[in-house]
Amino acid sequence: MSETSGDLLLTEIEALAAQLEDLVATCSHLRSENEKLRLVEQTLTSEKEDLINRNLEAKKRIDMVVDRLRTAQTS
């Protein structure tokens, strides 16, 4: 006995519903992963800014030492 058009339609609807559930689950997973990545990005950006500031401070100190050495050589 062959399936009727109603049975085929029901099968197709069930397949679409399963696909929709998969898409919803994938979307939820991607949103969660995206949020985690945004937090990681914020942390890395903050660390980068801190390192830039520390490098600038180190450069200033080195420049001061070099200036003192130059002054000492000319004295």
N, CA, C and O atoms as a CHARMM CRD file, in Angstrom:
* protein
*
  300
    1    1 MET  N      0.84000  -1.17000   0.00000 PROA 1      0.00000
    2    1 MET  CA     0.00000   0.00000   0.00000 PROA 1      0.00000
    3    1 MET  C      0.89600   1.24800   0.00000 PROA 1      0.00000
    4    1 MET  O      1.83400   1.33300   0.79300 PROA 1      0.00000
    5    2 SER  N      0.62200   2.18800  -0.85800 PROA 2      0.00000
    6    2 SER  CA     1.44000   3.39100  -0.96600 PROA 2      0.00000
    7    2 SER  C      0.93200   4.45700   0.00400 PROA 2      0.00000
    8    2 SER  O     -0.22200   4.47200   0.43200 PROA 2      0.00000
    9    3 GLU  N      1.87100   5.34500   0.31900 PROA 3      0.00000
   10    3 GLU  CA     1.50000   6.43100   1.22600 PROA 3      0.00000
   11    3 GLU  C      0.59700   7.41800   0.49800 PROA 3      0.00000
   12    3 GLU  O      0.74900   7.65700  -0.70000 PROA 3      0.00000
   13    4 THR  N     -0.31700   7.96800   1.22400 PROA 4      0.00000
   14    4 THR  CA    -1.19500   8.97800   0.63700 PROA 4      0.00000
   15    4 THR  C     -0.47700  10.31700   0.65800 PROA 4      0.00000
   16    4 THR  O      0.55700  10.47200   1.30900 PROA 4      0.00000
   17    5 SER  N     -1.02800  11.27100  -0.05200 PROA 5      0.00000
   18    5 SER  CA    -0.41000  12.59700  -0.08500 PROA 5      0.00000
   19    5 SER  C     -0.40400  13.22400   1.30400 PROA 5      0.00000
   20    5 SER  O      0.50300  13.99100   1.63000 PROA 5      0.00000
   21    6 GLY  N     -1.38400  12.91400   2.11300 PROA 6      0.00000
   22    6 GLY  CA    -1.42500  13.42000   3.48900 PROA 6      0.00000
   23    6 GLY  C     -0.28500  12.85700   4.31300 PROA 6      0.00000
   24    6 GLY  O      0.32600  13.56800   5.11100 PROA 6      0.00000
   25    7 ASP  N      0.00600  11.55700   4.11500 PROA 7      0.00000
   26    7 ASP  CA     1.12000  10.93700   4.83300 PROA 7      0.00000
   27    7 ASP  C      2.44900  11.54000   4.39200 PROA 7      0.00000
   28    7 ASP  O      3.33600  11.77900   5.21200 PROA 7      0.00000
   29    8 LEU  N      2.57800  11.78300   3.08900 PROA 8      0.00000
   30    8 LEU  CA     3.80900  12.39000   2.56800 PROA 8      0.00000
   31    8 LEU  C      3.99200  13.79900   3.12700 PROA 8      0.00000
   32    8 LEU  O      5.09500  14.20000   3.49700 PROA 8      0.00000
   33    9 LEU  N      2.89700  14.52900   3.17900 PROA 9      0.00000
   34    9 LEU  CA     2.94500  15.88500   3.71200 PROA 9      0.00000
   35    9 LEU  C      3.33700  15.86800   5.18700 PROA 9      0.00000
   36    9 LEU  O      4.14500  16.68500   5.62800 PROA 9      0.00000
   37   10 LEU  N      2.76900  14.94400   5.94000 PROA 10     0.00000
   38   10 LEU  CA     3.09100  14.82200   7.35700 PROA 10     0.00000
   39   10 LEU  C      4.56200  14.46200   7.55000 PROA 10     0.00000
   40   10 LEU  O      5.22700  15.00600   8.43100 PROA 10     0.00000
   41   11 THR  N      5.06200  13.55700   6.73700 PROA 11     0.00000
   42   11 THR  CA     6.47100  13.17100   6.80400 PROA 11     0.00000
   43   11 THR  C      7.36900  14.36400   6.49800 PROA 11     0.00000
   44   11 THR  O      8.38800  14.57300   7.15700 PROA 11     0.00000
   45   12 GLU  N      6.98500  15.13500   5.50300 PROA 12     0.00000
   46   12 GLU  CA     7.76300  16.31600   5.13100 PROA 12     0.00000
   47   12 GLU  C      7.74400  17.36300   6.24500 PROA 12     0.00000
   48   12 GLU  O      8.76600  17.98200   6.54100 PROA 12     0.00000
   49   13 ILE  N      6.58600  17.55300   6.85300 PROA 13     0.00000
   50   13 ILE  CA     6.46600  18.51100   7.96100 PROA 13     0.00000
   51   13 ILE  C      7.32100  18.06300   9.14100 PROA 13     0.00000
   52   13 ILE  O      7.98300  18.88400   9.77500 PROA 13     0.00000
   53   14 GLU  N      7.31000  16.77600   9.43700 PROA 14     0.00000
   54   14 GLU  CA     8.12400  16.25200  10.53700 PROA 14     0.00000
   55   14 GLU  C      9.61200  16.44700  10.25100 PROA 14     0.00000
   56   14 GLU  O     10.38200  16.77800  11.15200 PROA 14     0.00000
   57   15 ALA  N     10.01400  16.24100   8.99900 PROA 15     0.00000
   58   15 ALA  CA    11.41400  16.44700   8.62100 PROA 15     0.00000
   59   15 ALA  C     11.79400  17.91900   8.76600 PROA 15     0.00000
   60   15 ALA  O     12.87700  18.24200   9.25500 PROA 15     0.00000
   61   16 LEU  N     10.90400  18.80400   8.34000 PROA 16     0.00000
   62   16 LEU  CA    11.15600  20.23900   8.47900 PROA 16     0.00000
   63   16 LEU  C     11.22500  20.64800   9.95000 PROA 16     0.00000
   64   16 LEU  O     12.05100  21.47900  10.32900 PROA 16     0.00000
   65   17 ALA  N     10.36600  20.07000  10.76600 PROA 17     0.00000
   66   17 ALA  CA    10.37900  20.36900  12.19900 PROA 17     0.00000
   67   17 ALA  C     11.70100  19.92500  12.82200 PROA 17     0.00000
   68   17 ALA  O     12.26100  20.62800  13.66400 PROA 17     0.00000
   69   18 ALA  N     12.19500  18.76900  12.41200 PROA 18     0.00000
   70   18 ALA  CA    13.47600  18.27900  12.92600 PROA 18     0.00000
   71   18 ALA  C     14.61400  19.20400  12.49000 PROA 18     0.00000
   72   18 ALA  O     15.51300  19.50300  13.27600 PROA 18     0.00000
   73   19 GLN  N     14.56900  19.65300  11.23900 PROA 19     0.00000
   74   19 GLN  CA    15.58900  20.58800  10.75200 PROA 19     0.00000
   75   19 GLN  C     15.52900  21.90000  11.52100 PROA 19     0.00000
   76   19 GLN  O     16.56000  22.47700  11.86500 PROA 19     0.00000
   77   20 LEU  N     14.31900  22.36300  11.78700 PROA 20     0.00000
   78   20 LEU  CA    14.14600  23.61000  12.53400 PROA 20     0.00000
   79   20 LEU  C     14.71300  23.47700  13.94400 PROA 20     0.00000
   80   20 LEU  O     15.36900  24.39300  14.44000 PROA 20     0.00000
   81   21 GLU  N     14.46300  22.34600  14.58800 PROA 21     0.00000
   82   21 GLU  CA    15.01100  22.10700  15.92500 PROA 21     0.00000
   83   21 GLU  C     16.53500  22.11300  15.88800 PROA 21     0.00000
   84   21 GLU  O     17.17700  22.66900  16.77900 PROA 21     0.00000
   85   22 ASP  N     17.11400  21.49500  14.86000 PROA 22     0.00000
   86   22 ASP  CA    18.57200  21.49900  14.70400 PROA 22     0.00000
   87   22 ASP  C     19.09400  22.92100  14.52300 PROA 22     0.00000
   88   22 ASP  O     20.11400  23.29000  15.10500 PROA 22     0.00000
   89   23 LEU  N     18.39700  23.71600  13.72100 PROA 23     0.00000
   90   23 LEU  CA    18.81500  25.10000  13.49300 PROA 23     0.00000
   91   23 LEU  C     18.73700  25.92900  14.77000 PROA 23     0.00000
   92   23 LEU  O     19.62200  26.73900  15.04800 PROA 23     0.00000
   93   24 VAL  N     17.68900  25.72700  15.53500 PROA 24     0.00000
   94   24 VAL  CA    17.53400  26.45200  16.80100 PROA 24     0.00000
   95   24 VAL  C     18.66200  26.06800  17.75900 PROA 24     0.00000
   96   24 VAL  O     19.23700  26.93100  18.42300 PROA 24     0.00000
   97   25 ALA  N     18.97500  24.78100  17.83000 PROA 25     0.00000
   98   25 ALA  CA    20.06000  24.32600  18.70600 PROA 25     0.00000
   99   25 ALA  C     21.40100  24.89100  18.24400 PROA 25     0.00000
  100   25 ALA  O     22.21200  25.32200  19.06400 PROA 25     0.00000
  101   26 THR  N     21.63300  24.88800  16.93700 PROA 26     0.00000
  102   26 THR  CA    22.87500  25.43700  16.39000 PROA 26     0.00000
  103   26 THR  C     22.97000  26.92700  16.67900 PROA 26     0.00000
  104   26 THR  O     24.02900  27.42200  17.06500 PROA 26     0.00000
  105   27 CYS  N     21.88300  27.63100  16.49700 PROA 27     0.00000
  106   27 CYS  CA    21.85100  29.07300  16.76200 PROA 27     0.00000
  107   27 CYS  C     22.15800  29.35500  18.23200 PROA 27     0.00000
  108   27 CYS  O     22.92600  30.26600  18.54300 PROA 27     0.00000
  109   28 SER  N     21.57700  28.59800  19.11100 PROA 28     0.00000
  110   28 SER  CA    21.81400  28.76600  20.54400 PROA 28     0.00000
  111   28 SER  C     23.28000  28.51500  20.87700 PROA 28     0.00000
  112   28 SER  O     23.89200  29.27100  21.63200 PROA 28     0.00000
  113   29 HSD  N     23.83600  27.45300  20.31000 PROA 29     0.00000
  114   29 HSD  CA    25.24600  27.12600  20.53700 PROA 29     0.00000
  115   29 HSD  C     26.14800  28.24900  20.02800 PROA 29     0.00000
  116   29 HSD  O     27.09700  28.64400  20.70600 PROA 29     0.00000
  117   30 LEU  N     25.85400  28.75700  18.84200 PROA 30     0.00000
  118   30 LEU  CA    26.66900  29.82000  18.25200 PROA 30     0.00000
  119   30 LEU  C     26.57400  31.11600  19.05700 PROA 30     0.00000
  120   30 LEU  O     27.56700  31.82900  19.20100 PROA 30     0.00000
  121   31 ARG  N     25.40100  31.42000  19.57500 PROA 31     0.00000
  122   31 ARG  CA    25.25200  32.62400  20.41200 PROA 31     0.00000
  123   31 ARG  C     26.09000  32.50800  21.67800 PROA 31     0.00000
  124   31 ARG  O     26.75300  33.45900  22.09200 PROA 31     0.00000
  125   32 SER  N     26.04900  31.33400  22.28100 PROA 32     0.00000
  126   32 SER  CA    26.83400  31.09700  23.49200 PROA 32     0.00000
  127   32 SER  C     28.32900  31.20500  23.19200 PROA 32     0.00000
  128   32 SER  O     29.07700  31.84400  23.93200 PROA 32     0.00000
  129   33 GLU  N     28.74700  30.58200  22.11500 PROA 33     0.00000
  130   33 GLU  CA    30.15500  30.63100  21.72200 PROA 33     0.00000
  131   33 GLU  C     30.57600  32.06500  21.39200 PROA 33     0.00000
  132   33 GLU  O     31.67700  32.49000  21.74300 PROA 33     0.00000
  133   34 ASN  N     29.71000  32.79500  20.72700 PROA 34     0.00000
  134   34 ASN  CA    29.98800  34.18300  20.37400 PROA 34     0.00000
  135   34 ASN  C     30.17300  35.03500  21.63200 PROA 34     0.00000
  136   34 ASN  O     31.07700  35.86800  21.69400 PROA 34     0.00000
  137   35 GLU  N     29.32600  34.82700  22.62000 PROA 35     0.00000
  138   35 GLU  CA    29.43800  35.57100  23.87800 PROA 35     0.00000
  139   35 GLU  C     30.76800  35.26800  24.56000 PROA 35     0.00000
  140   35 GLU  O     31.43400  36.17500  25.06000 PROA 35     0.00000
  141   36 LYS  N     31.15500  33.99300  24.58000 PROA 36     0.00000
  142   36 LYS  CA    32.44000  33.62600  25.18100 PROA 36     0.00000
  143   36 LYS  C     33.58900  34.29300  24.43500 PROA 36     0.00000
  144   36 LYS  O     34.52700  34.79600  25.05400 PROA 36     0.00000
  145   37 LEU  N     33.51600  34.29900  23.11800 PROA 37     0.00000
  146   37 LEU  CA    34.57100  34.91800  22.31600 PROA 37     0.00000
  147   37 LEU  C     34.64000  36.42700  22.54600 PROA 37     0.00000
  148   37 LEU  O     35.72600  37.00600  22.54900 PROA 37     0.00000
  149   38 ARG  N     33.49200  37.06000  22.73600 PROA 38     0.00000
  150   38 ARG  CA    33.48800  38.50000  23.03000 PROA 38     0.00000
  151   38 ARG  C     34.17600  38.78700  24.36600 PROA 38     0.00000
  152   38 ARG  O     34.90700  39.76900  24.49900 PROA 38     0.00000
  153   39 LEU  N     33.93600  37.92900  25.34400 PROA 39     0.00000
  154   39 LEU  CA    34.59100  38.10100  26.64200 PROA 39     0.00000
  155   39 LEU  C     36.10000  37.91100  26.51900 PROA 39     0.00000
  156   39 LEU  O     36.87700  38.65700  27.11500 PROA 39     0.00000
  157   40 VAL  N     36.50600  36.91700  25.74800 PROA 40     0.00000
  158   40 VAL  CA    37.93700  36.69000  25.51700 PROA 40     0.00000
  159   40 VAL  C     38.54400  37.89400  24.81100 PROA 40     0.00000
  160   40 VAL  O     39.64000  38.33600  25.15600 PROA 40     0.00000
  161   41 GLU  N     37.83000  38.42300  23.82300 PROA 41     0.00000
  162   41 GLU  CA    38.31600  39.59500  23.09000 PROA 41     0.00000
  163   41 GLU  C     38.49100  40.78800  24.03300 PROA 41     0.00000
  164   41 GLU  O     39.49000  41.50300  23.95700 PROA 41     0.00000
  165   42 GLN  N     37.51800  40.99900  24.91900 PROA 42     0.00000
  166   42 GLN  CA    37.62100  42.10500  25.88400 PROA 42     0.00000
  167   42 GLN  C     38.84800  41.93500  26.77500 PROA 42     0.00000
  168   42 GLN  O     39.58000  42.89100  27.03000 PROA 42     0.00000
  169   43 THR  N     39.06100  40.71700  27.24200 PROA 43     0.00000
  170   43 THR  CA    40.21500  40.44000  28.09700 PROA 43     0.00000
  171   43 THR  C     41.51300  40.70200  27.35000 PROA 43     0.00000
  172   43 THR  O     42.42300  41.34000  27.87900 PROA 43     0.00000
  173   44 LEU  N     41.59700  40.20800  26.12200 PROA 44     0.00000
  174   44 LEU  CA    42.81500  40.39800  25.33400 PROA 44     0.00000
  175   44 LEU  C     43.05500  41.86800  25.01100 PROA 44     0.00000
  176   44 LEU  O     44.19700  42.32800  25.02200 PROA 44     0.00000
  177   45 THR  N     41.99700  42.59800  24.72600 PROA 45     0.00000
  178   45 THR  CA    42.13200  44.02800  24.44700 PROA 45     0.00000
  179   45 THR  C     42.64600  44.76300  25.68000 PROA 45     0.00000
  180   45 THR  O     43.51000  45.63400  25.57500 PROA 45     0.00000
  181   46 SER  N     42.12200  44.41500  26.82900 PROA 46     0.00000
  182   46 SER  CA    42.56600  45.03100  28.08100 PROA 46     0.00000
  183   46 SER  C     44.03500  44.69900  28.35200 PROA 46     0.00000
  184   46 SER  O     44.81300  45.57300  28.73500 PROA 46     0.00000
  185   47 GLU  N     44.40700  43.44000  28.15300 PROA 47     0.00000
  186   47 GLU  CA    45.79800  43.03600  28.35500 PROA 47     0.00000
  187   47 GLU  C     46.71900  43.76300  27.38000 PROA 47     0.00000
  188   47 GLU  O     47.82200  44.17000  27.74700 PROA 47     0.00000
  189   48 LYS  N     46.27100  43.92300  26.15000 PROA 48     0.00000
  190   48 LYS  CA    47.07000  44.62500  25.14400 PROA 48     0.00000
  191   48 LYS  C     47.30800  46.07300  25.57100 PROA 48     0.00000
  192   48 LYS  O     48.43200  46.56900  25.49500 PROA 48     0.00000
  193   49 GLU  N     46.25500  46.74500  26.01800 PROA 49     0.00000
  194   49 GLU  CA    46.39000  48.13200  26.47000 PROA 49     0.00000
  195   49 GLU  C     47.35700  48.22800  27.64200 PROA 49     0.00000
  196   49 GLU  O     48.16800  49.15100  27.71200 PROA 49     0.00000
  197   50 ASP  N     47.26800  47.26900  28.56000 PROA 50     0.00000
  198   50 ASP  CA    48.16600  47.25100  29.71200 PROA 50     0.00000
  199   50 ASP  C     49.61400  47.07800  29.25400 PROA 50     0.00000
  200   50 ASP  O     50.50600  47.76600  29.75000 PROA 50     0.00000
  201   51 LEU  N     49.85000  46.17200  28.32100 PROA 51     0.00000
  202   51 LEU  CA    51.20900  45.95200  27.82100 PROA 51     0.00000
  203   51 LEU  C     51.74500  47.17400  27.08500 PROA 51     0.00000
  204   51 LEU  O     52.92200  47.51200  27.21400 PROA 51     0.00000
  205   52 ILE  N     50.89300  47.83200  26.32200 PROA 52     0.00000
  206   52 ILE  CA    51.31200  49.05300  25.62100 PROA 52     0.00000
  207   52 ILE  C     51.73500  50.11000  26.63600 PROA 52     0.00000
  208   52 ILE  O     52.77100  50.75400  26.47200 PROA 52     0.00000
  209   53 ASN  N     50.93500  50.28800  27.68400 PROA 53     0.00000
  210   53 ASN  CA    51.26400  51.27100  28.72300 PROA 53     0.00000
  211   53 ASN  C     52.56000  50.91300  29.45000 PROA 53     0.00000
  212   53 ASN  O     53.38100  51.78500  29.73500 PROA 53     0.00000
  213   54 ARG  N     52.73600  49.62800  29.74600 PROA 54     0.00000
  214   54 ARG  CA    53.96100  49.19700  30.41700 PROA 54     0.00000
  215   54 ARG  C     55.17600  49.41500  29.52200 PROA 54     0.00000
  216   54 ARG  O     56.23500  49.82000  30.00100 PROA 54     0.00000
  217   55 ASN  N     55.02800  49.15000  28.23300 PROA 55     0.00000
  218   55 ASN  CA    56.13300  49.38100  27.29900 PROA 55     0.00000
  219   55 ASN  C     56.47700  50.86200  27.21000 PROA 55     0.00000
  220   55 ASN  O     57.65200  51.22500  27.15800 PROA 55     0.00000
  221   56 LEU  N     55.46000  51.71900  27.19200 PROA 56     0.00000
  222   56 LEU  CA    55.71600  53.16400  27.15700 PROA 56     0.00000
  223   56 LEU  C     56.45600  53.62400  28.41000 PROA 56     0.00000
  224   56 LEU  O     57.38500  54.42800  28.32800 PROA 56     0.00000
  225   57 GLU  N     56.04200  53.11200  29.56800 PROA 57     0.00000
  226   57 GLU  CA    56.72700  53.46100  30.81800 PROA 57     0.00000
  227   57 GLU  C     58.17000  52.98000  30.79400 PROA 57     0.00000
  228   57 GLU  O     59.07400  53.70200  31.21500 PROA 57     0.00000
  229   58 ALA  N     58.39100  51.77200  30.30800 PROA 58     0.00000
  230   58 ALA  CA    59.75600  51.24300  30.22400 PROA 58     0.00000
  231   58 ALA  C     60.60100  52.09500  29.27800 PROA 58     0.00000
  232   58 ALA  O     61.76700  52.37100  29.56300 PROA 58     0.00000
  233   59 LYS  N     60.02000  52.50600  28.16500 PROA 59     0.00000
  234   59 LYS  CA    60.74300  53.35500  27.21000 PROA 59     0.00000
  235   59 LYS  C     61.11300  54.68700  27.85100 PROA 59     0.00000
  236   59 LYS  O     62.22500  55.18000  27.66500 PROA 59     0.00000
  237   60 LYS  N     60.18600  55.27000  28.60400 PROA 60     0.00000
  238   60 LYS  CA    60.47800  56.53800  29.29000 PROA 60     0.00000
  239   60 LYS  C     61.64800  56.37200  30.26000 PROA 60     0.00000
  240   60 LYS  O     62.54200  57.21700  30.31800 PROA 60     0.00000
  241   61 ARG  N     61.63400  55.27000  31.02300 PROA 61     0.00000
  242   61 ARG  CA    62.71200  55.03200  31.98200 PROA 61     0.00000
  243   61 ARG  C     64.05000  54.84200  31.27000 PROA 61     0.00000
  244   61 ARG  O     65.07400  55.36300  31.71200 PROA 61     0.00000
  245   62 ILE  N     64.03400  54.10100  30.17700 PROA 62     0.00000
  246   62 ILE  CA    65.26500  53.88900  29.40600 PROA 62     0.00000
  247   62 ILE  C     65.76900  55.21100  28.85500 PROA 62     0.00000
  248   62 ILE  O     66.96800  55.49000  28.90400 PROA 62     0.00000
  249   63 ASP  N     64.86500  56.02600  28.33100 PROA 63     0.00000
  250   63 ASP  CA    65.26100  57.34200  27.81400 PROA 63     0.00000
  251   63 ASP  C     65.87500  58.20100  28.91800 PROA 63     0.00000
  252   63 ASP  O     66.84800  58.91700  28.68100 PROA 63     0.00000
  253   64 MET  N     65.31100  58.13000  30.12200 PROA 64     0.00000
  254   64 MET  CA    65.85800  58.89500  31.24300 PROA 64     0.00000
  255   64 MET  C     67.26600  58.41600  31.59300 PROA 64     0.00000
  256   64 MET  O     68.15500  59.22900  31.84800 PROA 64     0.00000
  257   65 VAL  N     67.46800  57.10300  31.60400 PROA 65     0.00000
  258   65 VAL  CA    68.79300  56.55200  31.90800 PROA 65     0.00000
  259   65 VAL  C     69.79400  56.97800  30.84200 PROA 65     0.00000
  260   65 VAL  O     70.91500  57.37000  31.16500 PROA 65     0.00000
  261   66 VAL  N     69.39800  56.90400  29.57900 PROA 66     0.00000
  262   66 VAL  CA    70.27900  57.31600  28.48300 PROA 66     0.00000
  263   66 VAL  C     70.62600  58.79500  28.61800 PROA 66     0.00000
  264   66 VAL  O     71.78300  59.17600  28.43500 PROA 66     0.00000
  265   67 ASP  N     69.65000  59.62100  28.93200 PROA 67     0.00000
  266   67 ASP  CA    69.91100  61.05600  29.11900 PROA 67     0.00000
  267   67 ASP  C     70.89400  61.28800  30.26900 PROA 67     0.00000
  268   67 ASP  O     71.79500  62.12000  30.16100 PROA 67     0.00000
  269   68 ARG  N     70.71900  60.54900  31.37000 PROA 68     0.00000
  270   68 ARG  CA    71.64200  60.69000  32.50200 PROA 68     0.00000
  271   68 ARG  C     73.05500  60.26400  32.11700 PROA 68     0.00000
  272   68 ARG  O     74.03200  60.89800  32.51600 PROA 68     0.00000
  273   69 LEU  N     73.15900  59.18700  31.33900 PROA 69     0.00000
  274   69 LEU  CA    74.48300  58.73500  30.90000 PROA 69     0.00000
  275   69 LEU  C     75.13700  59.77100  29.99500 PROA 69     0.00000
  276   69 LEU  O     76.33400  60.03100  30.11500 PROA 69     0.00000
  277   70 ARG  N     74.37400  60.35300  29.10400 PROA 70     0.00000
  278   70 ARG  CA    74.91100  61.39600  28.21700 PROA 70     0.00000
  279   70 ARG  C     75.37600  62.60500  29.03700 PROA 70     0.00000
  280   70 ARG  O     76.43800  63.17600  28.78800 PROA 70     0.00000
  281   71 THR  N     74.55700  62.97200  30.01200 PROA 71     0.00000
  282   71 THR  CA    74.90900  64.10400  30.87000 PROA 71     0.00000
  283   71 THR  C     76.18100  63.79400  31.65500 PROA 71     0.00000
  284   71 THR  O     77.04900  64.65400  31.80600 PROA 71     0.00000
  285   72 ALA  N     76.28500  62.57300  32.14700 PROA 72     0.00000
  286   72 ALA  CA    77.46500  62.17700  32.92000 PROA 72     0.00000
  287   72 ALA  C     78.71000  62.17200  32.04000 PROA 72     0.00000
  288   72 ALA  O     79.79300  62.51300  32.51500 PROA 72     0.00000
  289   73 GLN  N     78.58300  61.79900  30.78400 PROA 73     0.00000
  290   73 GLN  CA    79.73000  61.76900  29.87200 PROA 73     0.00000
  291   73 GLN  C     80.21200  63.17500  29.54300 PROA 73     0.00000
  292   73 GLN  O     81.41100  63.38300  29.36000 PROA 73     0.00000
  293   74 THR  N     79.31600  64.13300  29.46500 PROA 74     0.00000
  294   74 THR  CA    79.69100  65.50100  29.10900 PROA 74     0.00000
  295   74 THR  C     80.22000  66.28100  30.31100 PROA 74     0.00000
  296   74 THR  O     80.81500  67.34600  30.14600 PROA 74     0.00000
  297   75 SER  N     80.00600  65.75700  31.51300 PROA 75     0.00000
  298   75 SER  CA    80.44600  66.47900  32.71600 PROA 75     0.00000
  299   75 SER  C     81.92700  66.29900  32.95000 PROA 75     0.00000
  300   75 SER  O     82.46900  66.83600  33.91600 PROA 75     0.00000
